């Protein structure tokens, strides 16, 4: 099972369309957005995904009008972080800001994968059998420097695709 991960799209319509095209061409089974979508029109673009969308609201989303209505309209599974869910027999924790991860893991001992955004920096490391992943920048203007991630949930191996 393949999981697409994107973060911090920040209303960059061109990049959002590219991200959706990448995930659809890679035939991911679902996508997680780790927050900072920034407005309702940007979120609506994700209705072109050929799979379910899960995620959390980022610090730039929390007071943005219309996001929750668009999420409801398209049956996107978005909520305030942290968001804990199971996909493909893996327990996943979704955050925007990484600051809360350590405390969350002290009381949630069954997590296999933690995804987050906010920093716009790539992260892929394993600690205590938990994969921590942030695909990095996805809203930048420099072509070839933006990235999304794809995680094979069976093996918990990640790869980045640059665009």
N, C-alpha and C positions, 0 to 999 in steps of 0.2 A: 504494500500500500504506500503510495507516494503523497507526501504532504508538502504543499507549497507554503512558503513563508515570505511575507513582505512586511515592510515597516516604513513608517514615516513618509507616506506618499505626498503629503503636504500640498494637495490640490494641484499637482503637476499633471494636467490632463494627458499630455503627450506620453509621459512615462507610465501613467496608469494604463493607458491603452496598450502600451508595449508589454507591461507586466501581465495583463490579462491574456494577451496573445501568447506569451511565453508559457504561462501555466496551461492554457488550452492545448498548445502544441506538445507539451510534455505529458499531457493526459494525467495530471495530478488528480487524486481522488478527492481532495478537499484543500482549502486554502485557509491559512491563519494570517490575519492582519493584526500586527501588534500595536496599532494606534497611530494617531496623528494623520487622520484622513483629511481633516480640516473643513470640509463642507459637504452638504447633502448631494450636490451635483456630482462631486467626485465619488462619493459612495455609490451613487446610482449606477455609475459606469461598471461597477463590479457585478451588476446583473448579467453581464455578458459572459461571466465565467461558466464553464460547463460542469461545475461542481458546487458543493456547499461552501459558504464562507462563514468562518468563525473569527472571533477577535475581541479586542478590548478597545475602549475609548482612551485616547491619549490626552495629555495635558492641553493640547490645542483643540480637542474635540468636545470637551466637557460642557461648554456653554454655547456650543454651536447649534443654532436652530435648525430643525429638520432632520438631523442625523437619525434620531430614534425612529421617526416616522418612516424614513426610507428603509431602515433596517427591518422594521415591521412589514412594510409593503412587500419586500423581496425575500422575506423569511431568512434574513441574515442573522446569525447567532452572535450578536455583539452585546457586551455588557461591560460594566466597570471592572477594572482589574482588582485583584487577581481572578482569573477565570480558570477553573479546573475542569477538565473534561477527559473522557476516554475515547480514543480513536484507534482502531486497529490493534486492540489489546494493549495499548500503551496509555499511561496516565500522563497527561500534559498539563502544564501550568503556563498560562499566558499572562504576561505583564507588559506594561508600557515602560515605566521607569523601573530600572533594576534594583532600586534601593530597598524594596520590600521583599525581595526574593529570600534572603537568608532567614528572616523571621518566619516566613511562610513555610519554608522547608523544615523548620524545627517541629512543626505540628502536622505536617503532611509528609509522612515517611514513605509513601508509595509512588512518588513521582519518578517518571523515566526521562522526561524531556521538559526543559524550561526554555521558552522562547520569549524574547523581549525586544524592545526597540529603544527609542528615545535618544540614544547616544550617537546615532548615525555611524557607528563604528562596528566593523565585523567582529564577531566573537564566535568561536567554536572551541569548546573545551569540555572535558569530562571530569567530574568530581564526584566521588562516591557513587559511581555507576549512573550518574545523571548527566545527560548531554545538555549543555547550555549553548544556545544558538541565537545570534542576531545576524541577519543577512547584511546589515550595514546600510549605506546610503541608497535610496531609491528615488529621491526627488531632485537630485542634483542636475545641473545643467551641462556638466561635462560628459559627453558621450563616451561610453566604454568604462566609466567609473562607477556607474550605478549597478546594483546587484539585487537579486532575489535568491532565496534558498529553496532547495528541494531536499527533503529528508525522507529516506527509505525507512518507514516505521518498523519493518521487520528486523533490520540490522542496526537501526539508529545511526546510519551513516548519512552525512550531509554533503551537499555540493552547492556551489554558488554558480549562478549564471549571470554574466555581466552583459550590460546593454548600454 
